[in-house]
Each structure stands twice: as structure tokens, then as C-alpha cells.
Amino acid sequence: MKGIIDLLIFLAFLAIVLVGSLGGDVFKELIKTLGGVSMGFLFVIVLVIAAVIFLASSIKVIPEFQRAVVFRLGRVIGSKGPGIFILIPIIDQMVKVDLRTVTLDVPTQDIITKDNVSVSVDAVVYFRVVDPVKSVVDVENYLFATSQIAQTTLRSVCGAAELDELLSEREKLNIQLQEIIDKQTDPWGVKVVAVELKKIDLPEELRKAMARQAEAERERRAKIIAAEAEYQAAQKLAEAAQILATQPMALQLRYLETIQTVSSKQGNTIILPIPTEMFKLFYNGKVQS
């Protein structure tokens, strides 16, 4: 449809040029020959229709989130929009460019890390066009080009990192990926807003090994905590023994408290009180004679 409209406009321009070149006398003779006033009226109608078609094809409207890169006879003259503007049919051509942020899903990449571990990594890249002219003139397809650069950069950056760094320092890798990709796409008028690592798939054998390592680490911590508890308990017992050794009445009170605690419990418990003076026979693990 657009080609037919352009052809009609071209024919209308051609008719106007021919009439102008032939001159007014020839035009009048042509009108008299073809039917006088009726033919002239028909020609005026044709001119009006051609003018309407010309305006309809010349007036363009671009929304706020787009820009139109205009080429005049093959040479770029800049970008236009948003809003309404006029293009010269046949002579001017335009290419629309979307300025909204594009969410690019980077396909899963098989990567060997620095410590020779095979992983599968995928990411997402957020970018937008900041210079419509460069995005059309300097690169054939900025979407495809940005996707390819994102894939190669993802492989190179993740391949230079170790597995532990890849798992624990994602924010650092995201910033590094964003800076590298943005530097390469800047000549195309494309600004990379952010890069995020979405998922890191590990081999099943490596997952099991990491699970065993984590379990062993938890057991090691549990044993250390239990040993520290025994050490602290031994310290407190030693301090209590020193106090009881220096204060005989404290031992007597403790002895009576123990008897009271045992006797308060229900059950067939037989208590044989022993005088605390008999404990004086035992010191340093030996019986004194």
C-alpha cells in the first residue's frame, strides 16, 4: 500500500512538472481539446486528491518512546520525534528506533572455571538506546550484536573466576560484566544499564561433594563447640573445687543441700549420711593414715 501511494504521488509530481514545462497556452489548448471546463474541473480534482495523498504520506507521528532516523537521498540528516513531523515522499526515508529499556536473556553458556570446574551459566542484560543515529548507522543490528557480545563476555569473565568466587561474589561479577559490555556497545549508541547472573548449574557429582563438605564442616563445628563446653565446664569445676577446699563449711552446706534434693524426690531411695569429717581422710586422691 505504501508503494502504491508513493507511486501516485510521483505521478502527480510528474504531471505538475509536465504542465509547467509545456506552458500555459498548451495547457489551455489541451483543456479546449479534451472538453473545456469539465476537463479542467476534473484535473483540479486530481490535483486536490494528489495533494491530500501527499500530506497523508508526508505527515508522520512518533510516540514518546521512539525516534525516527531520517535518510534524505541515502544520507542521514538526524533523528526526529517525538510528536509530529513531515517527510518528503520518495526523497526521505525513516527508520524507527525504540528508546525503552530492553531485557535481553543471554542463552545458557557452558563454562570451565579457573579451577577446571564445568558449570552452566545464564544471565540477563538490561540496555537501552541513547543515540538513535549510531544504533542505525554504525551497526547492522544492535540487538543481535549486543546479544553476541554479552555471550562472549559472560564466557570470558566467568571462565577467569574460580568456582567459589562465582558462587559467592556475584555482585562483583555483575559489575565487571556490565562495565565490559557497556564499553564495547558505547560506539553503537547503546547503554548497558545492568547485568545479572540468573542461574549457575553445577554437575550432580559436584553438588554431592559440596554437600558432603558442608556436612563435614557442620560436624567439625559441633565437635569444637562440644569440646569448648567441656573445657569451660572443667574450668568451672576446678574453680568450685578450689572454693570448697578452702571453705569447709561450703562443702558442708553443699552436702546438706544434696541430701535435701535427693530426699524430696519420690522413690525408694536409701540415704546413708556420712559425717563430713570423714572427708578429711581423703586428699589428693590418697587415703591418709
Secondary structure by P-SEA (a helix, b strand, c coil): caaaaaaaaaaaaaaaaaaaaacaaaaaaaaaaaccaaaaaaaaaaaaaaaaaaaaaabbbbcccccccccccccccccccccccccccccbbbbbbbccbbbbbbcccccccccbbbbbbbbbbbbbbccccccccccccaaaaaaaaaaaaaaaaaaaccaaaaaccaaaaaaaaaaaaaaaacccccccccccccbbbbcaaaaaaaaaaaaaaaaaaaaaaaaaaaaaaaaaaaaaaaaaaacaaaaaaaaaaaaaaaaacccbbbbbbcccccccccccccccc
